[in-house]
Amino acid sequence: MKIDIKWIVGFIGSALFGLCTWVLVSIVDLKEDINYIKGELFGIEKAIGRVYNYINGIKNNPAEWNLY
């Protein structure tokens, strides 16, 4: 039984093409997840900034405290 070089090249080419496609899809998926995490962190940062500014405003203007 003789193995033709065309079959070997075709198989290796197909395997490399499949591997490259899988890597590309994985990279795109990771970029999507990273962008989602960045958006969530930005929202948390905004909320912390608002709380900080509120506390800082009360600290600087104690006459505005609503104790009742």
C-alpha positions in Angstrom: 0.0 0.0 0.0 1.4 3.3 -1.1 0.4 6.6 0.5 0.0 9.4 -1.9 1.6 12.7 -0.9 -1.5 14.6 -2.0 -3.6 12.9 0.7 -1.1 13.8 3.4 -0.9 17.4 2.3 -4.6 17.6 2.0 -5.1 16.2 5.5 -2.5 18.4 7.1 -4.0 21.5 5.3 -7.4 20.6 6.5 -6.2 20.1 10.0 -4.4 23.4 10.0 -7.4 25.3 8.6 -9.6 23.8 11.3 -7.2 24.7 14.0 -6.8 28.3 12.7 -10.6 28.7 12.5 -10.9 27.5 16.1 -8.2 29.9 17.3 -9.8 32.8 15.5 -13.3 32.1 17.0 -11.7 31.7 20.5 -9.9 35.1 20.2 -13.1 36.8 19.1 -15.0 35.3 22.0 -12.3 36.4 24.4 -12.5 40.0 23.1 -16.2 40.0 23.5 -15.9 38.8 27.1 -13.2 41.4 27.8 -15.4 44.2 26.4 -18.3 43.0 28.6 -16.1 43.0 31.7 -14.8 46.5 30.9 -18.3 47.8 30.6 -19.3 46.3 33.9 -16.3 47.7 35.7 -16.9 51.1 34.2 -20.5 51.0 35.6 -19.2 50.0 39.0 -16.6 52.8 38.8 -19.3 55.4 38.1 -21.4 54.2 41.0 -18.5 54.4 43.4 -17.7 57.9 42.1 -21.2 59.0 42.8 -21.2 57.7 46.3 -17.8 59.3 47.0 -19.0 62.6 45.7 -22.1 62.4 47.8 -20.1 61.6 51.0 -17.6 64.3 50.1 -20.4 66.8 49.6 -21.9 66.0 53.0 -18.5 66.2 54.6 -17.9 69.7 53.2 -21.4 71.0 53.8 -22.7 69.6 57.1 -25.6 72.1 57.1 -27.2 70.0 54.3 -27.5 66.8 56.4 -31.0 65.4 56.6 -31.2 63.8 59.9 -35.0 63.6 60.1 
